[in-house]
Amino acid sequence: MTTLTKTFPALQGGMLALLAATLFGFSTPLVQRLGLGVGPFTTAALLYAGAALVGAFSRQPTEQEARLLPSDLPRLLAMALLGAAIGPVALAWGLQHTSGTGASLMLTLEALFTALLAWCLYGETVDRRVTTAMALLLTGGVALVLDQGQSGYNQFWGLMAVIGATAAWGLDNTLSRALAERDPGQVVLAKSGLGIATTLALAALTGELLPSTGSILGLLTVGASGYGLSLRFYLRAQRAFGAARTGSVFAFAPFIGAALAFLLGDRSGSWGMLLGGALMLGGVLVHLIESHHHAHDHVALVHEHAHTHDDGHHEHSHDPMPTGAHSHLHIHTPMRHSHAHVPDVHHAHPH
């Protein structure tokens, strides 16, 4: 670990979350363009087919990353239903009934759902700094919704569908927190495969037509970057940063998507969009400079995940000592110390 990440442990997770947000943010206006005339179930299947390719080629050896377990299957099924079926289908339908800018900006609500669910289900700490960041994001989201919500009745239902997608992805993000210590490549591949099977079956049942070759290749490419690579970075961010904070930083994705939509010719934005984007950026920056520091206790813990021996939490020995990150079942003995930290897997203590 570098001195900077030791002082500001949120920085590493924050940058990974920003990278995930950038890739996903770019995908929204591109899906709107490439998905013209393509059914929503087919669109979702193609997006996650691209993501599955990333998962297949990014899996790591057993000695470097922890494997998925049979007990993870129910959680993976729920994640696939919410994040790889309901979420992208609702977004694809919404994008066909509203502007790319409006849909991109509405995605900020995903961060709110994620943070609230992480607080409720995992008890992740929501201190004054996190509350301030969330307030900035919420205020920015309200400004954007008010600005875009005056575009007419036809766009209303499109925006409602996008809100449904954010709710599904918020719950998906929260469920994925428990798999953040597994090999991200395996998680992406398993979730994508289950999502593809579901959406292809629904596309066949509803009689959706096969799109053109150009649309297929385009949606596969967007799925690989905006859904496959983005999810991989998102899982790594959750590992280092916690679910609530990752979701909040990921809220920068809507602004990225809106900016790209504007560059692609969508001129539905206004001063409300700029105000909302500025508030969202402020919320992201508040998270990036977070430095939570106090004396805390670690209880005995036995688990498996990728780790190094320079983080002050993995003091077990090897013969010989491996260099770099590696994965195996290991034991944490009870200890008490003080350092800057975030609510990752080793710092889930109450406050």
ZAMARGU-4260 file (C-alpha; in steps of 0.2 Angstrom, whole numbers, plus 5000, padded with zeros to 4 digits):
<rodrens>
0) 5000/5000/5000 | 5006/5017/4996 | 5007/5031/5009 | 4993/5041/5000 | 4981/5026/5001
5) 4986/5023/5019 | 4982/5041/5024 | 4966/5041/5013 | 4960/5023/5011 | 4945/5029/5002
10) 4955/5035/4988 | 4959/5018/4980 | 4941/5012/4981 | 4935/5029/4975 | 4946/5029/4960
15) 4940/5011/4955 | 4922/5017/4958 | 4925/5032/4946 | 4932/5021/4933 | 4917/5009/4934
20) 4906/5025/4933 | 4915/5032/4918 | 4913/5015/4908 | 4894/5013/4913 | 4891/5032/4910
25) 4897/5031/4892 | 4886/5016/4889 | 4869/5024/4892 | 4868/5036/4877 | 4877/5023/4866
30) 4864/5010/4871 | 4850/5022/4866 | 4858/5024/4849 | 4863/5006/4845 | 4846/5000/4852
35) 4835/5009/4841 | 4822/4997/4834 | 4829/4983/4845 | 4818/4974/4858 | 4822/4978/4876
40) 4825/4959/4881 | 4836/4957/4866 | 4846/4973/4870 | 4848/4967/4888 | 4854/4949/4882
45) 4867/4957/4870 | 4874/4969/4883 | 4877/4955/4895 | 4884/4943/4882 | 4897/4956/4880
50) 4899/4957/4899 | 4901/4938/4899 | 4916/4939/4887 | 4925/4950/4899 | 4921/4938/4914
55) 4927/4923/4904 | 4944/4931/4899 | 4947/4940/4916 | 4946/4925/4928 | 4961/4923/4939
60) 4970/4907/4945 | 4964/4899/4961 | 4980/4905/4971 | 4976/4923/4966 | 4957/4925/4969
65) 4944/4916/4979 | 4932/4904/4970 | 4913/4906/4969 | 4905/4893/4981 | 4889/4883/4978
70) 4881/4892/4992 | 4883/4908/4982 | 4871/4902/4969 | 4855/4909/4977 | 4863/4927/4978
75) 4869/4925/4960 | 4852/4921/4954 | 4844/4936/4963 | 4858/4947/4956 | 4855/4941/4938
80) 4836/4943/4939 | 4838/4961/4946 | 4854/4967/4938 | 4855/4958/4922 | 4837/4956/4917
85) 4825/4969/4926 | 4838/4983/4926 | 4844/4983/4908 | 4827/4979/4901 | 4819/4994/4910
90) 4833/5005/4905 | 4832/4999/4887 | 4813/5003/4886 | 4815/5019/4895 | 4829/5025/4883
95) 4816/5022/4869 | 4804/5034/4877 | 4815/5048/4884 | 4830/5058/4880 | 4848/5051/4883
100) 4852/5066/4894 | 4837/5064/4905 | 4839/5045/4906 | 4858/5047/4910 | 4854/5060/4924
105) 4840/5050/4932 | 4853/5036/4935 | 4859/5046/4950 | 4845/5038/4960 | 4855/5021/4960
110) 4867/5028/4972 | 4853/5033/4984 | 4845/5016/4983 | 4862/5007/4986 | 4868/5018/5001
115) 4851/5016/5010 | 4851/4997/5007 | 4869/4995/5012 | 4865/5005/5028 | 4849/4995/5032
120) 4856/4977/5027 | 4875/4979/5031 | 4875/4992/5044 | 4888/5002/5035 | 4892/5018/5044
125) 4884/5034/5038 | 4893/5048/5047 | 4893/5066/5044 | 4904/5066/5029 | 4894/5052/5020
130) 4878/5061/5025 | 4884/5077/5017 | 4890/5068/5001 | 4873/5060/5000 | 4864/5076/5003
135) 4874/5084/4988 | 4870/5069/4977 | 4851/5070/4982 | 4850/5088/4979 | 4858/5087/4962
140) 4847/5073/4958 | 4831/5083/4962 | 4837/5097/4952 | 4840/5086/4937 | 4823/5077/4939
145) 4814/5094/4940 | 4823/5100/4925 | 4820/5085/4914 | 4803/5081/4921 | 4795/5096/4912
150) 4798/5088/4894 | 4780/5081/4892 | 4770/5066/4897 | 4778/5054/4884 | 4795/5056/4893
155) 4787/5053/4910 | 4785/5035/4908 | 4802/5033/4901 | 4809/5042/4916 | 4799/5030/4927
160) 4806/5015/4919 | 4824/5022/4922 | 4820/5024/4940 | 4814/5006/4940 | 4831/5001/4933
165) 4840/5011/4947 | 4830/5002/4960 | 4834/4985/4953 | 4853/4990/4951 | 4853/4997/4969
170) 4847/4981/4976 | 4859/4971/4965 | 4874/4982/4971 | 4869/4978/4989 | 4868/4960/4986
175) 4885/4959/4976 | 4894/4966/4992 | 4894/4949/4999 | 4903/4942/4984 | 4916/4956/4983
180) 4929/4945/4990 | 4927/4932/4976 | 4935/4932/4959 | 4927/4947/4950 | 4929/4938/4933
185) 4919/4923/4940 | 4906/4934/4947 | 4904/4944/4930 | 4903/4928/4920 | 4891/4919/4932
190) 4879/4934/4933 | 4880/4938/4915 | 4877/4920/4910 | 4861/4919/4920 | 4855/4935/4914
195) 4857/4930/4896 | 4847/4914/4898 | 4833/4924/4906 | 4832/4938/4894 | 4834/4927/4878
200) 4820/4916/4884 | 4809/4932/4886 | 4814/4939/4869 | 4809/4922/4861 | 4792/4922/4871
205) 4788/4940/4866 | 4793/4937/4848 | 4807/4950/4847 | 4816/4951/4830 | 4834/4948/4828
210) 4843/4965/4826 | 4855/4969/4812 | 4873/4964/4812 | 4879/4982/4816 | 4867/4983/4831
215) 4873/4966/4838 | 4891/4970/4837 | 4889/4988/4844 | 4878/4981/4859 | 4891/4967/4862
220) 4905/4980/4863 | 4895/4992/4874 | 4891/4977/4885 | 4909/4972/4887 | 4915/4989/4892
225) 4900/4997/4901 | 4893/4981/4910 | 4907/4969/4910 | 4923/4979/4914 | 4912/4992/4924
230) 4905/4978/4935 | 4923/4971/4937 | 4929/4988/4944 | 4913/4990/4954 | 4916/4974/4963
235) 4934/4978/4967 | 4929/4995/4973 | 4916/4987/4985 | 4930/4976/4991 | 4941/4991/4996
240) 4927/5004/4999 | 4911/4996/5005 | 4894/4996/4996 | 4887/5013/5001 | 4902/5023/4997
245) 4905/5014/4980 | 4887/5017/4976 | 4888/5035/4980 | 4904/5038/4970 | 4896/5028/4956
250) 4883/5042/4955 | 4895/5052/4944 | 4890/5040/4930 | 4875/5050/4926 | 4884/5066/4923
255) 4897/5057/4912 | 4882/5049/4902 | 4874/5066/4900 | 4890/5074/4894 | 4892/5061/4881
260) 4874/5062/4876 | 4876/5081/4873 | 4892/5078/4863 | 4882/5066/4852 | 4869/5079/4848
265) 4856/5078/4862 | 4853/5096/4867 | 4839/5093/4880 | 4851/5099/4894 | 4850/5116/4902
270) 4856/5126/4917 | 4847/5113/4928 | 4858/5099/4922 | 4874/5109/4925 | 4868/5113/4943
275) 4864/5095/4946 | 4880/5089/4939 | 4890/5101/4949 | 4881/5096/4965 | 4885/5077/4961
280) 4903/5081/4958 | 4904/5089/4975 | 4897/5074/4983 | 4909/5062/4974 | 4924/5073/4980
285) 4918/5073/4998 | 4919/5054/4997 | 4936/5053/4989 | 4944/5063/5003 | 4936/5053/5017
290) 4948/5048/5031 | 4939/5039/5045 | 4951/5036/5059 | 4949/5029/5077 | 4954/5014/5088
295) 4944/4999/5084 | 4943/4980/5087 | 4945/4965/5075 | 4936/4949/5080 | 4942/4932/5076
300) 4938/4929/5057 | 4941/4914/5045 | 4939/4918/5027 | 4947/4917/5009 | 4950/4932/4998
305) 4964/4940/4988 | 4976/4949/5000 | 4994/4955/5003 | 5004/4956/5019 | 5008/4974/5020
310) 4991/4981/5025 | 4992/4978/5044 | 4978/4965/5044 | 4986/4949/5037 | 5000/4944/5049
315) 5000/4925/5046 | 5016/4917/5039 | 5021/4908/5023 | 5036/4898/5019 | 5041/4905/5007
320) 5032/4922/5009 | 5023/4926/4992 | 5025/4942/4984 | 5010/4952/4979 | 4992/4948/4980
325) 4987/4930/4983 | 4972/4920/4990 | 4969/4906/5002 | 4959/4902/5018 | 4967/4911/5032
330) 4963/4916/5050 | 4963/4933/5058 | 4966/4933/5077 | 4958/4946/5088 | 4967/4963/5088
335) 4965/4981/5092 | 4973/4995/5083 | 4970/5013/5076 | 4972/5018/5058 | 4962/5027/5044
340) 4949/5014/5037 | 4933/5012/5027 | 4919/4999/5029 | 4927/4985/5019 | 4926/4967/5024
345) 4939/4969/5039 | 4930/4985/5046 | 4912/4981/5048 | 4912/4986/5066 | 4898/4997/5073
350) 4899/5015/5078
</rodrens>
